[in-house]
Each structure stands twice: as C-alpha cells, then as structure tokens.
Amino acid sequence: MNINGVVIDDTFSEAFSMRATRIVITAINYKWARHAAETMTGFATSVIGCRVEAGIEKQLTHSETPDGRPGISVLLFSTDRKTLQAQLETRIGQCVLTCPTTAVFAGLYTEDRIGLGKNLRYFGDGYQSSKLIGAERYWRIPVMDGEFICQETTGVQKAIGGGNLLVFARSISQVLLACEAAIDSMTALPNVILPFPGGGVRSGSKVGSKYPALSASTNHRYCPTLKGRDDSVLDKNIEAVMEIVIDGLTTEDVALAMKVGIEAICDLGKSQGIEKITGGNYGGKLGEHHFHLREIVGE
C-alpha cells in the first residue's frame, strides 16, 4: 500500500490490556494547573520502568470543570488496578497537593473506583473535613494557601496501551517533521495520550536481552548504525526511525489516533523524505490487541 509515495506495511501494531483512570486538576489559572499536571505525569513513559504511563489529555474550560476554574485532564494507565491506585495516590500527594491553588476531581465515573483523596486526607492530621454532595464525597485538607479540595475516589476502567507507529525517513530532521505532524493530530483527540517525551520514541525496544537482568533492550533491527547486520530491516537510504506510542481508553480511540497520525504523515509524503510506516509487534504472542495498519487507513 502506497499513499503519496509513503509505503504502509502490511502488518499490525500489537497493544496490551491495561487499566486506566482520568483525573481533573484545577487551579487559579492554567499556569498552575499545568504545573501540577506536568509534574505528576513526569517519569511516566513506560510501565517497563515507570510502573505507570501518564500524560495530559487536554485543557478544560471553566464550564468543563467541577469548580468552575481553569483545568487540565490527565490520563494514567497501568497493567493492574493495584499499581494504578498506588501510583495515582503518590503522584497526587507529591505533585498536586503541593502545587499552589490546585484541587483535584474524578474524571471517570464507573462502578469500579480507586482512591483519590481517600487516603490523602490523612495529611490533614485530623484537621481535614469532608462533605457529601449527592453520591460523591469531597475532602478539605488545610494547607498554607487555604484548603486543598480533593474528591474521595475516581473511576477506573479497562483500557489499551502500546498502540504504535514506526516511521522510516531519510534523515533525523525529516523523521521529526513527520512525527511532529502526526503527534499534533493525535493529541487533538480525546481519550488518548502519547506518554513518551513530546510523543516520540527513539529507543524502540524488543523483548529480552543478552543480559539476563534486562527484560527489554534496544530493537537493534531498526538502528541505522547497525544496518550492516543480516537481521537489519532498514534499506540503505533509511537514516532515522521514530516510534509513536499511543495509550487509549478504548480500541476505537487508539485506532482513530493511529489513523489520523498516518494521514498526517502521508500528507507530507515521500518528497519530504518519509519512506515508510510500519507497526511494532511481537508476532501477536504478547498483546491481544492487533491494529492492522492497512485496515485502519482503509485499504
């Protein structure tokens, strides 16, 4: 399959089942809400090393937040509910509670709930108080600029992690141009995040390593400096490969993000040095969710 000179491989991206939650952070203005959101989503690129994958979903207007203040929605993904709970509480406590003027609220309302302020309230040292509004409990924790308002729980749901695209180009600048176009298109969508720095990944990994202590290592077949190896998959004119990883609340969310990303890359075309788009997979043996690239763009 060829779109505007860019080859779309007849393959699939392999993704994994995860658990996800959404929270809403508000503050006196967007500057402070974003400070909290960016800090709590730091060191959250891959469950391989970070235990959680997290990112800013979107900016919220005053009419979209529970307290009528500027807000940011954040999505967090992990492999299991227990880890997600622990990571959420730690990050809220260290990065949002500490940030001036912030409050935090549930962003998902499902039957399955995990603690948001449920345990964090103990920071109030007995001076905390609660209020029940409808079916939802909110905690008021005294802090030095007034009170930190925190909803007791937030919803958790099944989700998808690890949807991906691999972009081949003739230079680093050209692969960045392609990926930035795709990332801009993807991040405009709801219900998805791109957890790696800026949305791009240069250190694509494979399962296992020659070193027993490592569960993952560099995917050497895609490294331009190793094109002389027999198992390299790169043509001689490919000098840079970049990966984009997508986490989403549903398979439809991930597929749509991949579709708009592919379209943005193909709009630039081969004239901009972009040669091919493929997907990362492990032969279908690890992840039960398979996103076939040609089906996504509509062969």
N, C-alpha and C positions, 0 to 999 in steps of 0.2 A: 504494500500500500504506500502510495506516494502523494503527499499533499504539498503543493508549492515547492517541490524539489526535496522535501524532507521525508525520509523513509520512516514509516511506522512499522515496527517489528510485529510479526505475527506471534505475539507472546502475551503473557499476563503478569500483573503485579500481584504479589502474594501478601495478604494482610492477615491480621490476627484479631481474635476477640479480646476485648478489653472492657473495663468498667469506667464510666465517666461521670463527672459532675460539672455543674456550672455554678459559679457564684457571681454576685454583682457587688462591686466595690463602688461606693460613692464618697464624695469629699466636697469641700467648699468650692473647688473648681477642678477642671480637668487636669491641671498640672499635678495636683496632689493625688488625685485618683490614679493617674497613670504612674506616678512614682511608686505607689503601693503595688499596682498590678505588675509592673515591670520587675520589681524586686522579688515578688513572690513567685514569678514564673522563671526566675533565673535558675541555672543548673537544673533544667528540666527538659533536656533534649531527647533522651532515650532511656527506656526502662532498663537497658543493659547496665548502665552505670548510675543512673539518677533515681531509679525506682518509680519515677513518675514522668509523664510528658505533659507539658502545660504551655499555654500561650494565651495572649489576648485575642478574644474573638472579635469584639467591636466596641466602639464608643457608643454610649447611650445618652439620649437627650433627657432633659428634666422630666418629660412626660412618660419616659420609659422606666424610671427608677422608683422604688417604693417610697423614698423620702423626698422625691421631687428635686433632687440635686444632680449635678453632673455625675456620670457614672461610666464604668468600664466593666464589661462582662469578660470573665475568664473561664476557660475550659481546662479541666485536668483529667488525665487518663492514666490508668494503671492496670496491671494484669489481674488484680484481685481487689475485692472490696476492702479488706483489712488494711492493705498497703495504702490504698487511696485515702481511707479515713485518717491514717497516721500522718501522711504527707500533707493533707489539707489542714489539719489542726496545727501542725508545726509551722507551716508557711503562713497561715493566718496570724498565729501568735507572734511570730518573729518579724513579719513583713507588713502586715496590715494594721494590727493593733498598735504597733509602734509608729505608724505614719500619721502625722498631724491631720486632724479633722475627719478621718475616714470612718465609715461604717460599712458593714458587710451583711449581705442578704442572700437568701436562697435564689438560685437561678433556674432550678429544676423542681418541679412538684410531681413526684412519683410516689408510689406506695413504699418503695424501698428508700429509707432515709439514712444518712450518716450525720454525725455530729459536726456542727459548725461552731456555735458558741456553747454547746452543751458542756464541754469540759473547760473551755477557755474562760468561762465565767469565774472559775476559782482564782484567777489572777486578781479579782476584786477583793480577795482576802476577807470575805464576809460582808463587805460593803456593797456588793452587787445586788441588783434588784431585777425582777422580771415582770413582764406584762403579757397577758394572753389577749391576742386580738384575733377573733374568730377561732380557728383551729391552730394558729401559729403562735409560738412563744418567742418573745424577744428579750434579750438580756441587756441591761445597762450597767456598764463597768466604769467606775470612776477613774479618770485619767487626768493628767495635768493641764489639758486644754478643755476639760469639761467631762464628757461621757463618750465612751465607745459603745455604739449600738451594734448588736450582733444577733442575728436570728439563730434560734437554737439548732435547727437542722436544715439540711438541703437534700434534694433528691439525688439518687444515683441510678444509672441505667446501663444496659448493655451497649457497647459501642465498638468501633472498628479502629484499629491502629496499624500504621505501617503501609497504607497505600502509597504508591511511589511512582515516580517517573525518572528515567535516566536519560540525560540529554548529551549527545555527542556533537562536538564542534571542532573547528579547525584552529581555534585559539582560546586562551582563557577569557579575553575580553568578549569574544563572541558567545561563549557559553554563558557568561554572566548576563549579557544582554538578553539572551533567550530566557534564562531562568528568572530574571527580574520581571520580564513581561508576564510570564506565567504566574509568578508569585503575586503580582499586583492583581491579576484576575481572580486568583483563588482566594486571596484574603478579603476580597469584597463580598464573599459569600458567607451566610450564617452557618452555624453548626460545625465548622471545621477550624482547625488550627494547623499551622506548619511549625512544628516545635523546635526546629534547628535554627541557628543564628541567621536572622534575615530570611529564613525559609529555605536556604540552600545547604547542601551537604557535599563536601569534597571528600570526606573519609568514609565512603561506602564500605560496608563490612560484609564478610562472609561468616558462616557458622564455623566455629572451631579455629584451631591454630596449631602450629607445630610445637607451641609451648603449652604444656598441659594446664597451666594455671589460667589461661585465657579462654573464655567461651566464644569470643569473636575476634576477628583480625581483619587487616586490610584486604579488600577484594582485589587481589593483585591482577586479575584478568582485565580490569578496567583502568589500570595505572599506565599512563603514556610512557613513563620511563622504563617500563617492563615489556614494551611491545616486542622485544626480541625473543620472548619466551614462546614456546609452542602453544601454550594454552591461552595466550592473549586473544581477546575478541576485538581488538582495535585495528582498523585499517591504518595504513601508513600516514594518511593525511589527518588523522584524529590526534589532536594535541591536548584536549581537555574534555573531561566528563564531569558532569554535575548531577547530583541526585536531589529530588524534591520529595520529601516525606509528608504524607497527609494523614491526620487523625480526624475522624468524624463521628458524629452521633449515630449515623445510620449508613448502610451500604449506599443508599441513594445519595447521601451527602458527599461521600468520598468519590463516587463515580462522577458526580457533577463537577466537583473540583478538578478531577483529572481531565475531564472533557474540556473545560474552559482553559485549563493550563495548556493542553495540547494545541488547542485552536490558537492561543496567543503565540505559541512558539512557531507554529506553521504559518501564521500571518507574516512573520519576519522572513521565513523561507531560507532556502539554500543560498541565496545571494548574500545573506548576512553571515555565512559560514556555518550554518547549522546543518548537519548531515543526517542525524537520525535520532529517533526517540524510541526507547525500549523500556522494559519493566524489569524490576528485580524480583526474582523468585528463587525458591529452593526446590524446584521440581514439584511443587504442590504438597510437599511432605510435612511442612511445619504449620502453615497458616491455612485455615479452612475457607478464607475469603479470597476469591480469584477475580481480579479485574482485568478482563481481556481488552487490550488497547483498541483493537480494530472494532470491537463491538461498541465500545464507549463512544468512539467518534462516528460510528455508523458507516460500516463498510458498504 
